[in-house]
Amino acid sequence: MNYYICLDYYKNFKCKTGSCRSACCKGWNVSVTLDEYFKVINLDCDNNFREKLDRGFYINLKPTSEHYAIIRKDYNGDCVFHGCDGLCEIHKMFGEKAIPSVCNFYPRNISKELALEKSCSNSCEKVLELLFENTDLVKIEYEETSDTCINPSEEYTKTRKQIIDILQTRDLDFKDRIKLISSKFCPIEFTENKVSKEILIDYLKLYKESVVSREIIEKIEAIDKNTIEKLEKEIYKKIPNFEIYLEKYLVNHVFFTGYPYDKLNGKYNYMIHSLIGVYELTKYVSYLLMKDKNTTEDLVDIIAFLYRLIGHSDFHKMIGKYLYANVGNDILGLL
């Protein structure tokens, strides 16, 4: 018998459907496969919905069998099939099997490449709510399955478990946890010269075509720079468990993205820079955008929105490469 590796919250995940504050149906460019496109547009329906289906997709500029068509959005950036009740009209009318797999599986990810793994993305508010509902360590669990792994790697599984364990070693501060990970997997002769957090925003600006990047940068640029130090202190009063929530977020990020492995090339050289970049950018954006907000729910919404860019593009890897080139051995100076 084989086993899927999961984090403990996974078994409790259930879509909030129409009760989401920020639905996954809004703001994304959702692509569907060639087969799924024709499956959906050929659904048996009345003339009114037939017209909606016909207008609901446009063909990719460079279509492939995996990314053939894009679901259209309305003027608010919402999926045209997202109903006023918060539910998917296709799902409601034709059932779960009718909707594209990306809609069906999100925020879940099932990997069979180097290990059998099931995970969920931090871009879903329900996932973060499950992670932040307590301060317990995130545990690794196992689920029996008849599925088989394509290219099983004991090193992959062992390395990732060690990193997750180190990230949750709470008798060490975060900087020492990073040093320990580095010593085991990617030795660096650290020099700890201070590095400005603005380098993180400079990198975020490189993704100006992203709605996430544009909206966050616009909000940050409206903040008085003289208040930044005050805002950093204030978040710990508003969210006393802020550091623990960031830790649990980062553990889930590691598990969801396959960190520190690139499936084609093994571990990437800038793995420490990537981990610090994701952690510090999320922390920095969080306490800045919590300026006029006060609740854990607000924090969830900020982090989930940012993670749409971090976790669903090459951002989380490329920020490491960027910091590796521009900061080098001073990377701990960001912490």
C-alpha positions in Angstrom: 0.0 0.0 0.0 1.2 3.5 -0.9 0.6 6.7 1.0 -0.2 10.3 0.1 1.7 12.8 2.3 -0.5 15.7 3.5 -0.4 18.4 6.1 -2.9 17.9 9.0 -5.3 20.7 7.9 -5.9 19.1 4.5 -8.5 16.6 5.7 -10.6 19.4 7.2 -10.6 21.6 4.1 -14.0 22.2 2.6 -14.8 25.0 0.1 -16.8 27.9 1.6 -18.7 28.2 -1.8 -20.9 31.3 -1.7 -19.6 32.6 1.7 -16.1 33.5 0.5 -15.1 37.1 1.1 -12.9 37.0 -1.9 -13.9 34.2 -4.3 -11.4 32.3 -6.3 -13.7 33.0 -9.3 -12.5 36.6 -9.3 -9.3 38.2 -10.5 -7.7 35.1 -12.1 -7.0 34.3 -15.8 -8.3 30.8 -15.7 -7.2 28.6 -18.6 -8.8 25.3 -19.6 -7.6 22.4 -21.6 -8.7 21.7 -25.2 -10.8 18.7 -24.1 -12.5 20.6 -21.2 -13.3 23.6 -23.4 -15.2 21.4 -25.9 -16.8 19.5 -23.0 -18.2 22.7 -21.5 -19.4 24.5 -24.6 -21.2 21.3 -25.8 -23.3 21.0 -22.6 -26.9 20.4 -23.3 -28.7 23.6 -22.2 -31.4 26.2 -23.2 -30.7 29.0 -25.6 -30.1 31.6 -23.0 -27.4 29.7 -21.3 -26.1 28.5 -24.7 -25.3 32.1 -25.6 -23.6 32.6 -22.3 -21.4 29.5 -22.8 -20.5 30.6 -26.4 -19.4 34.0 -25.1 -17.8 32.7 -21.9 -14.4 31.7 -23.4 -11.8 33.1 -25.7 -9.1 31.1 -27.4 -5.6 31.6 -26.1 -3.3 33.6 -28.4 -1.0 30.6 -28.6 -3.2 27.7 -27.7 -1.9 24.4 -26.5 -3.8 21.2 -25.5 -3.2 22.1 -21.8 -3.9 25.9 -22.1 -6.4 26.1 -24.9 -8.9 28.7 -23.8 -9.4 31.4 -21.1 -12.7 31.9 -19.2 -13.9 35.5 -19.7 -14.2 38.0 -16.8 -16.8 40.7 -16.4 -16.0 44.4 -15.8 -15.3 43.7 -12.1 -12.8 41.0 -13.0 -15.3 38.2 -12.0 -15.8 35.0 -13.8 -18.8 35.3 -16.1 -20.2 32.1 -14.7 -19.9 33.3 -11.1 -23.5 33.7 -10.0 -25.0 36.4 -7.7 -25.4 33.8 -5.0 -21.6 33.2 -5.0 -22.0 29.8 -6.7 -20.8 28.6 -10.1 -23.7 28.5 -12.6 -22.1 25.6 -14.5 -21.7 23.6 -11.3 -25.2 24.4 -10.1 -26.9 23.5 -13.4 -24.8 20.5 -14.5 -22.9 19.2 -11.5 -19.3 18.9 -10.4 -18.2 16.8 -13.4 -19.1 19.5 -15.9 -16.7 22.2 -14.6 -13.1 22.5 -15.7 -10.5 20.6 -13.5 -8.8 23.8 -12.4 -12.1 25.0 -10.9 -12.8 21.6 -9.4 -9.4 21.1 -7.8 -8.5 24.6 -6.6 -7.0 25.3 -4.1 -5.8 21.6 -3.9 -2.8 20.3 -5.6 -2.1 16.6 -6.1 1.5 15.7 -7.0 2.8 12.3 -8.1 6.1 13.3 -9.5 8.8 12.8 -6.8 6.4 11.8 -4.0 2.7 11.3 -3.5 1.5 14.6 -2.0 -1.7 16.4 -1.4 -1.6 20.1 -0.6 -3.6 23.4 -0.7 -2.6 26.9 -1.7 -2.3 29.8 0.7 -4.2 31.9 -1.8 -7.4 30.4 -0.5 -8.9 32.2 2.5 -10.3 28.9 3.9 -6.8 27.3 3.9 -5.3 30.2 5.9 -8.3 30.2 8.3 -7.6 26.5 9.0 -3.9 27.2 9.5 -4.5 30.2 11.8 -7.3 28.7 13.9 -4.7 27.6 16.4 -1.0 27.9 17.2 -0.2 24.2 17.1 2.7 22.9 15.0 1.7 21.7 11.5 1.9 18.0 11.4 2.6 15.7 8.5 0.0 13.0 8.0 -0.4 10.0 5.6 -3.3 8.8 3.6 -3.5 5.3 2.1 -3.8 5.0 -1.6 -3.4 2.6 -4.5 -1.8 5.4 -6.6 1.8 5.2 -7.5 4.6 7.8 -7.7 6.2 8.5 -11.1 9.8 9.1 -10.0 9.9 8.5 -6.2 12.8 10.3 -4.5 13.7 9.5 -0.9 16.0 12.5 -0.8 13.1 14.8 -1.9 10.8 13.5 0.9 13.5 13.5 3.6 14.8 17.0 2.8 11.4 18.6 2.8 10.4 17.0 6.1 13.7 18.2 7.7 13.0 21.8 6.4 9.5 21.7 7.7 10.7 20.5 11.1 13.4 23.2 11.3 10.9 25.9 10.4 8.8 24.9 13.4 11.7 24.7 15.9 10.3 27.5 18.1 13.1 27.6 20.6 15.2 29.1 17.8 14.4 32.6 16.3 13.7 32.7 12.6 17.2 33.8 11.7 18.7 30.8 13.4 16.3 28.5 11.8 17.4 29.8 8.4 21.0 29.4 9.3 20.3 25.8 10.3 18.6 25.0 7.0 21.4 26.7 5.1 24.1 24.6 7.0 22.3 21.4 6.1 21.4 22.0 2.5 22.9 25.2 1.0 26.0 26.5 3.0 26.4 30.3 2.8 29.1 32.4 4.5 26.6 35.0 5.7 27.5 38.6 6.2 24.7 40.4 8.0 24.8 44.0 6.6 21.4 45.6 6.8 19.3 45.4 3.7 16.4 47.7 3.0 12.9 46.1 2.7 12.4 48.4 -0.3 14.3 45.8 -2.4 11.3 43.5 -2.0 8.9 46.2 -3.3 11.4 46.8 -6.2 11.1 43.2 -7.1 7.3 43.2 -6.8 7.2 46.1 -9.3 8.8 43.8 -11.9 5.5 42.0 -12.0 3.5 45.2 -12.9 1.4 43.2 -15.4 -0.1 41.4 -12.4 -3.3 42.8 -10.8 -1.9 41.7 -7.4 1.3 43.6 -7.8 -0.4 46.8 -9.1 -3.0 46.9 -6.3 -0.5 46.2 -3.5 2.1 48.7 -4.8 -0.6 51.4 -5.1 -1.7 50.9 -1.5 1.9 50.8 -0.2 2.9 54.0 -2.0 0.1 55.8 -0.3 1.5 55.0 3.1 3.7 57.6 4.9 7.2 56.1 5.0 7.8 57.7 8.4 5.1 55.4 9.9 6.5 52.1 8.7 8.4 51.3 12.0 5.2 52.1 14.0 3.1 49.9 11.7 5.5 46.9 12.2 5.1 47.2 16.0 1.4 47.7 15.8 0.7 44.4 14.1 1.9 42.4 17.1 -0.7 44.2 19.2 -3.4 43.6 16.7 -2.4 40.0 15.9 -0.4 38.6 18.9 0.2 35.3 17.1 1.5 37.0 13.9 4.9 35.3 13.9 3.4 31.9 14.4 0.9 32.5 11.7 3.7 33.5 9.3 5.6 30.3 10.3 2.5 28.1 9.5 2.0 30.0 6.2 5.6 29.4 5.3 5.4 25.7 6.1 2.4 25.4 3.9 4.2 27.3 1.2 7.1 24.9 1.3 4.8 21.9 1.0 2.6 23.3 -1.7 5.4 24.5 -4.0 7.7 21.5 -3.8 10.4 23.7 -2.2 13.4 23.6 -2.5 13.1 21.4 -5.6 12.8 22.3 -9.3 11.4 19.1 -10.7 13.7 19.4 -13.7 16.9 20.5 -12.0 16.8 19.3 -8.4 17.4 21.8 -5.6 17.9 25.4 -6.8 21.0 27.2 -5.7 19.2 30.3 -4.4 16.8 28.3 -2.1 17.7 30.3 1.1 17.2 33.6 -0.7 13.8 32.4 -2.0 12.6 31.3 1.4 13.7 34.6 3.1 12.2 36.6 0.2 8.8 35.0 0.4 8.8 35.3 4.2 9.9 38.9 4.4 7.8 40.1 1.5 4.7 38.6 3.1 5.6 40.0 6.5 6.3 43.5 5.1 3.2 43.7 3.0 1.1 42.4 5.9 2.0 45.0 8.5 1.8 47.8 5.9 -1.6 46.9 4.6 -2.9 46.2 8.1 -2.6 49.9 8.7 -6.3 50.6 9.0 -7.3 47.0 9.7 -7.4 45.0 13.0 -8.5 41.4 12.7 -7.1 38.0 11.8 -9.7 37.9 9.0 -8.2 41.1 7.5 -4.7 39.5 7.7 -6.0 36.3 5.9 -7.4 38.4 3.1 -4.1 40.4 2.6 -1.9 37.2 2.6 -4.3 35.2 0.4 -4.4 38.0 -2.2 -0.6 38.4 -2.2 -0.1 34.6 -2.5 -2.1 34.6 -5.8 1.1 36.0 -7.3 3.7 34.3 -5.0 2.4 30.8 -5.3 0.8 30.7 -8.7 3.7 31.9 -10.9 7.5 31.7 -11.0 7.6 34.6 -8.4 8.6 32.5 -5.4 11.6 31.1 -7.2 12.6 34.2 -9.1 12.6 36.4 -6.0 15.3 34.1 -4.7 17.3 34.5 -7.9 16.8 38.3 -7.7 18.0 38.5 -4.1 20.9 36.2 -4.8 22.1 38.5 -7.5 21.5 41.8 -5.7 22.0 41.0 -2.0 24.2 37.9 -2.0 25.6 36.9 1.4 23.9 39.8 3.1 20.5 38.1 2.7 20.1 37.7 6.5 20.2 41.5 6.6 16.6 41.5 5.4 15.4 39.7 8.6 
